[in-house]
Structures are given as C-alpha cells and as structure tokens.
Amino acid sequence: MDSVTLDELDRRLIHALQLDGRMPLSRIAAVIGAQERTVARRYSRLRSRFVLRVVGILDSRRIGMLEWIVRVRHAPETATALAAQLAQRDDTSWIAPLAGGTELTCMVRTLPPGEESQRSFFEQLTRTQGVREVNAACLLRPVAGVGGWAGRMNALSEAEQVLLRAPEPAEPLEAEHPTLVWSAADNRLVRALSKDARADLGQLAAATGWSESTVRRRIAQLRESGVLAFEVEVDPALFGYGIEALMWLEVAPAGLHPVTRALSRHPQVAFAALTTGATAVFAIVECLDADSFGDYVTNELAQLSGITRIETALTRSRTKRAGPLLIPAIESRPGRNRPVER
C-alpha cells in the first residue's frame, strides 16, 4: 500500500466525522468551506485505502454485558498467530501486541459470569497454545477518550464545531421503540454499523428487517441512551504521534477522582478507564516520540497526587482497532466465532 499523508482538508474532515460519524458530507462541506464532491472524494480515497473508517461502538454495559481489558503473556513464537486468532473474533477489539514480543492486550465483551451458555472466553484463552498467563480487569467506567481523542480534534475552529454540532430536526424517538429492549435485530444493526457506521439506511434496513424510518429512529434512540457511539479509526502515526503507550496506574482511593479528572484533560490520553484489579486505572497514551512520553510521565503524571505506582508498555502495532477486520483473507477464514446473541 502506498504511504498516505494527511493534509489540512483530511484533518478537518476527520475532526468533523468524530463529532458525528453519520453526518452528511454535504453538511461537512458547507461548514468547512469545501465543495461537496471534493469532500466525498477525500472520504472515499481514505476509506478505500484503509486509512479511515467510521465504526459503531456498543457500550455493552448498558445492555447488561461486561467489557474487559485483558493482558495475555505468551510464547514469542505464537505472537502473530495469537493476535490474528483473537482479531477474528467478534467480541474483541483494540488488540495491541506489545514491544518485546511476549505480551499483547485487547478489549473483550462478555456476558456476566454465570450467564454464558458456552465455554467462557477466558477459559478458551487460557487453553490456547502458547498462552502462559491471562490477566483480566473489568472496565467499570471510561473516564477519558469518550467521544474522540483530543489529539486529532484540533483542525476545526470553535465556531465550526458549534455549527456542526447543531442538532437537525428528528422524528420522535417513541414512535416504535418506547423502551430500550434489546433484540436480535438490534444485534444485526450494531453489527452492520460496526463494519461501516456510514452505511445508508437502505443497507441497514436490509440487514435488520426494519423499515428505513425505523432504522433511523432506532439509531437516534441508541445514541441518545448512550448505548451506541461512533469512533473514527485512524492511525495516530498519521498525525505525527510515533509512540503509543499503555499505562496501568495504581491510585490511592482518595486520589481516584482528581487523577481521573486530570487524565480526562490531558491531550496525550486517547482513552482511560476505571477498572477492577490491582491497578485501578488503565490508560492509552499517544506521544510524538519517546522523549515526549518521558516528559509526560515525569512532568504531567508526577504532578498528580494519589498515584503510587505506574507500569508502562509500548505497543508494537495494532492488529485490530474498534471495528471488525475487513480484509477478505481474514474475514473468510473458517471457524470465526459467532457474536454474542441476546
């Protein structure tokens, strides 16, 4: 694949899509001062070259499921195969092999303990060849990075953001879904949006069996309730951030609120969450280089009282981000795990 460099228009388009992943390109073009066909051409180019993708993300906790941050220590020779195997699953995301070649991290969605009808993900994982140790921390609450990482949301002016955030007239949400009852059709809708959040209403209607108007209302309701959000997948390296680090922070109970509040304001933090386990806070940090990461740890984090221990690791690559893999060679492999049905 040819190398790609993001110019100012690309960055403005990405920022706009992070504000609303399903925003019409015509509206984006009008606000950022570009022709609609130019914006459409840019989006198509970035999308077709796997540089940019808008995906739907489900907050599983709001429908009674659990999300986990999992660390897997493994034999060096199994690193590539294990990452590929996990990436094929529909219940995994954000898979990152770590520098050093003996560990990876990922996020996993499961049913609550005691409700799993099949052998649990963790039982399967611990029995996988080459896996030496599995540590799982349940994600209790995101504290930073929800709604987009600040590092790629500085291309639009405040006035432009206000115009793009202005709500459009919507149909009443109560028309066909007065309460949030999860269904098999919802599973199909979210699955389709996880592959392409910008799929048109006709495609989503065909996937769900609903009418286009019902699809439109259901998406609005899921977003309004916080169950569904949109994420723009772009490699941070394209914004000049050459270092991605994972951090596990041990924080005294009295320091949890001020520490997480501070993390939510740090532009280096792409994501952070409260978790179970020995370390109460997990974070993903994006920095320009190793020096800037060192400065962040020694200057920004060192100023936060309550942090008693910091563990860090650099990612080597991303095998998978928020959405499912789209490469045909991966998608067509036999034995892909079926998504959880409710």
C-alpha positions in Angstrom: 0.0 0.0 0.0 1.3 3.5 -0.9 2.1 5.8 2.0 -0.5 8.3 2.9 0.0 11.8 4.3 -3.0 13.7 5.8 -3.3 17.3 4.7 -5.4 20.0 6.3 -8.6 19.1 4.5 -8.2 15.5 5.5 -7.8 16.5 9.2 -10.8 18.8 9.1 -12.9 16.0 7.6 -11.7 13.6 10.3 -12.5 16.1 13.0 -16.0 16.6 11.6 -16.7 12.9 11.4 -15.5 12.4 15.0 -18.2 14.9 16.1 -20.8 12.8 14.3 -19.9 9.8 12.3 -23.1 9.8 10.3 -23.1 13.5 9.5 -23.9 14.1 5.8 -20.8 15.0 3.7 -22.8 17.9 2.3 -23.2 19.5 5.7 -19.5 19.0 6.5 -18.5 20.6 3.1 -20.8 23.6 3.7 -19.2 24.3 7.1 -15.6 23.7 6.3 -15.8 25.7 3.0 -15.1 22.9 0.5 -17.1 21.6 -2.4 -19.2 18.5 -1.6 -17.7 16.4 -4.4 -14.2 17.3 -3.1 -15.1 16.1 0.5 -16.7 13.0 -0.9 -13.7 12.2 -3.0 -11.4 12.6 0.0 -13.5 10.4 2.2 -13.7 7.7 -0.5 -10.0 7.8 -1.0 -9.1 7.5 2.7 -11.8 4.8 3.2 -10.8 2.7 0.3 -7.1 2.7 1.3 -8.0 1.6 4.9 -6.7 4.9 6.3 -10.0 6.0 7.7 -13.1 4.1 8.9 -16.1 5.2 10.9 -17.4 2.4 13.1 -20.3 2.0 15.5 -19.2 1.1 19.1 -21.6 -0.5 21.5 -21.4 0.3 25.3 -22.1 -3.2 26.3 -22.5 -2.3 29.9 -25.8 -0.5 29.1 -27.3 -3.8 27.9 -26.1 -6.0 30.7 -22.8 -7.2 29.3 -19.3 -6.7 30.6 -16.1 -5.2 29.0 -12.7 -6.3 30.0 -9.1 -5.1 29.4 -7.1 -8.3 29.0 -3.3 -8.8 29.2 -2.0 -12.0 27.7 1.5 -13.2 28.2 2.5 -15.7 25.5 5.4 -17.6 23.9 7.3 -15.4 21.5 6.8 -17.7 18.6 3.0 -17.6 18.9 2.7 -13.8 18.9 1.5 -13.4 15.3 -0.9 -16.4 15.3 -2.4 -15.5 18.6 -3.1 -11.9 17.6 -4.6 -13.0 14.3 -6.8 -15.6 16.1 -8.1 -13.0 18.6 -8.7 -10.5 15.8 -11.1 -12.8 14.0 -13.5 -12.8 17.0 -16.5 -10.5 17.0 -16.2 -10.0 20.8 -12.7 -8.5 20.7 -11.3 -5.0 19.9 -8.2 -2.8 20.3 -5.7 -5.7 20.0 -2.2 -4.5 20.6 0.9 -6.7 20.6 3.4 -5.1 22.9 7.1 -4.3 22.1 9.1 -7.2 23.2 7.0 -9.8 21.5 5.8 -11.8 24.6 2.6 -9.9 25.5 -0.5 -8.4 24.0 -3.5 -6.6 25.2 -7.1 -6.4 24.0 -10.6 -5.5 25.0 -13.2 -8.2 25.2 -17.0 -8.2 25.6 -18.7 -11.0 27.6 -21.9 -11.9 29.2 -21.9 -11.6 33.0 -20.4 -14.6 34.9 -22.9 -17.4 35.2 -24.9 -16.4 32.1 -22.5 -17.8 29.5 -24.0 -20.8 27.6 -20.7 -21.8 26.1 -17.2 -22.2 27.5 -16.1 -18.7 28.6 -13.8 -16.6 26.5 -11.2 -16.7 29.4 -11.3 -20.5 29.7 -10.8 -20.8 25.9 -8.0 -18.3 26.0 -6.1 -19.9 28.9 -6.2 -23.3 27.0 -4.8 -21.7 23.8 -1.4 -23.0 22.7 1.4 -20.7 23.6 -0.6 -18.7 26.2 1.2 -18.5 29.5 -0.8 -16.1 31.6 -4.0 -14.2 31.3 -5.0 -11.2 33.5 -8.4 -9.6 33.0 -9.6 -6.3 34.6 -13.3 -5.4 34.2 -13.9 -2.0 32.8 -16.0 -0.1 35.3 -16.3 3.3 33.7 -14.5 5.2 31.0 -13.0 8.5 32.2 -11.3 9.9 29.1 -11.4 9.5 25.4 -15.2 9.0 25.1 -16.3 11.0 22.0 -12.9 11.1 20.4 -9.2 11.7 21.2 -8.3 15.3 21.6 -5.1 14.8 19.6 -7.0 14.6 16.3 -9.7 17.1 17.2 -8.0 20.4 16.7 -8.5 21.0 13.0 -11.8 22.9 13.2 -12.4 26.2 14.9 -14.8 26.5 17.8 -17.3 28.3 15.6 -17.2 25.5 13.0 -17.7 22.9 15.7 -20.7 24.7 17.0 -22.3 24.7 13.5 -21.6 21.0 13.0 -22.9 20.1 16.5 -26.2 22.0 15.9 -29.0 19.3 16.0 -31.0 18.6 13.0 -34.8 18.0 13.2 -35.5 14.5 14.2 -38.5 12.2 14.4 -40.0 11.4 17.8 -38.0 8.5 19.3 -41.1 7.0 21.0 -42.8 6.1 17.7 -41.7 2.4 17.5 -39.4 1.8 20.5 -40.8 3.3 23.7 -38.3 1.4 25.8 -34.8 0.1 25.3 -35.5 -3.6 24.9 -32.6 -5.3 23.1 -33.4 -7.6 20.2 -31.8 -9.8 17.6 -32.5 -7.0 15.1 -30.5 -4.7 17.3 -27.6 -7.1 17.2 -27.8 -7.1 13.4 -28.0 -3.3 13.3 -24.9 -2.8 15.6 -23.0 -5.5 13.7 -23.6 -3.6 10.4 -22.7 -0.3 11.9 -19.5 -1.8 13.4 -18.3 -2.5 9.9 -19.4 0.8 8.4 -21.2 3.4 10.6 -21.9 5.4 7.4 -23.9 2.6 5.7 -27.0 4.1 4.2 -30.5 3.4 5.6 -31.3 1.0 2.8 -28.4 -1.2 3.6 -29.2 -1.1 7.3 -32.9 -1.8 6.7 -31.9 -4.9 4.6 -29.6 -6.1 7.5 -32.2 -5.7 10.2 -35.5 -6.4 8.5 -36.8 -3.0 9.7 -38.1 -0.1 7.6 -35.7 2.8 6.9 -37.7 5.1 9.2 -37.4 2.6 12.0 -33.7 2.2 11.5 -33.3 6.0 11.6 -35.3 6.2 14.8 -33.6 3.3 16.4 -30.1 4.7 15.7 -31.2 8.0 17.3 -32.6 6.3 20.3 -29.5 4.1 20.9 -27.2 7.2 20.6 -29.4 9.2 22.9 -29.4 6.5 25.5 -25.6 6.1 25.3 -25.7 2.6 24.0 -24.3 3.5 20.6 -21.4 5.8 19.7 -19.3 6.4 16.6 -15.5 6.1 16.5 -13.2 7.3 13.7 -10.4 4.7 13.2 -7.2 6.5 12.1 -3.6 5.5 12.9 -2.2 8.2 15.3 1.1 8.0 13.5 -0.6 9.8 10.6 -1.0 12.8 13.0 2.7 12.6 13.9 2.3 10.5 17.0 5.0 7.8 16.8 4.7 6.4 20.3 1.6 4.6 21.7 2.0 3.5 25.3 -0.3 1.6 27.7 -0.3 2.6 31.3 -1.6 0.8 34.4 -1.8 3.2 37.3 -2.1 2.2 41.0 -4.0 5.0 42.7 -5.0 5.5 46.3 -8.8 5.5 46.7 -8.8 9.2 47.8 -6.9 10.1 44.6 -9.1 8.4 42.1 -11.4 11.3 41.4 -8.7 14.0 40.9 -6.4 11.6 38.9 -9.1 10.6 36.5 -10.4 14.1 36.2 -6.8 15.2 35.3 -6.4 12.4 32.8 -9.6 13.5 31.0 -8.0 16.9 30.3 -4.6 15.6 29.2 -4.3 15.8 25.3 -1.9 12.8 25.3 -4.6 10.5 26.7 -6.5 8.7 24.0 -8.5 6.6 26.4 -8.6 5.9 30.2 -10.9 3.9 32.4 -11.5 2.8 36.0 -11.0 -0.9 36.2 -11.0 -3.7 38.7 -7.7 -5.3 39.7 -4.5 -4.3 41.5 -4.2 -1.1 39.3 -7.4 0.9 39.4 -6.8 3.0 36.2 -5.9 1.9 32.7 -4.9 4.5 30.0 -3.7 4.6 26.4 -1.4 7.5 25.7 -0.2 8.9 22.3 3.0 10.9 22.1 5.2 12.3 19.4 8.3 10.3 20.4 10.0 8.6 23.4 11.3 11.9 24.8 7.8 13.4 24.9 6.4 10.3 26.5 9.1 10.5 29.1 8.3 14.2 29.7 4.6 13.3 30.1 5.3 10.7 32.7 7.8 12.7 34.7 6.1 16.1 34.4 2.3 15.6 33.9 1.7 12.4 35.8 4.3 13.1 38.5 2.3 16.2 39.5 -0.8 14.1 40.3 -1.0 13.2 44.0 -2.5 9.8 44.6 -0.7 7.8 42.0 1.5 5.3 43.9 2.8 3.2 41.1 3.0 3.4 37.3 3.5 0.5 34.9 4.0 1.3 31.2 4.5 -0.6 28.0 4.8 0.4 24.4 2.6 -1.1 21.7 4.4 -2.6 18.7 1.4 -2.4 16.4 -2.4 -2.6 16.2 -3.8 -5.9 15.0 -7.3 -4.6 15.4 -9.0 -1.4 16.4 -12.6 -0.7 17.3 -14.3 -2.4 14.4 -14.1 -5.9 12.9 -11.5 -6.8 10.4 -12.4 -6.1 6.8 -9.5 -7.7 4.9 -11.2 -10.6 2.9 -8.4 -13.1 3.7 -9.2 -12.7 7.3 -13.0 -12.4 7.1 -13.3 -15.6 5.0 -11.2 -17.9 7.2 -13.3 -20.8 8.6 -14.1 -21.0 12.3 -14.8 -17.4 13.1 -16.6 -17.1 16.4 -20.2 -16.0 16.3 -21.1 -12.8 18.1 -22.9 -13.0 21.4 -26.7 -13.1 20.9 -29.1 -11.9 23.4 
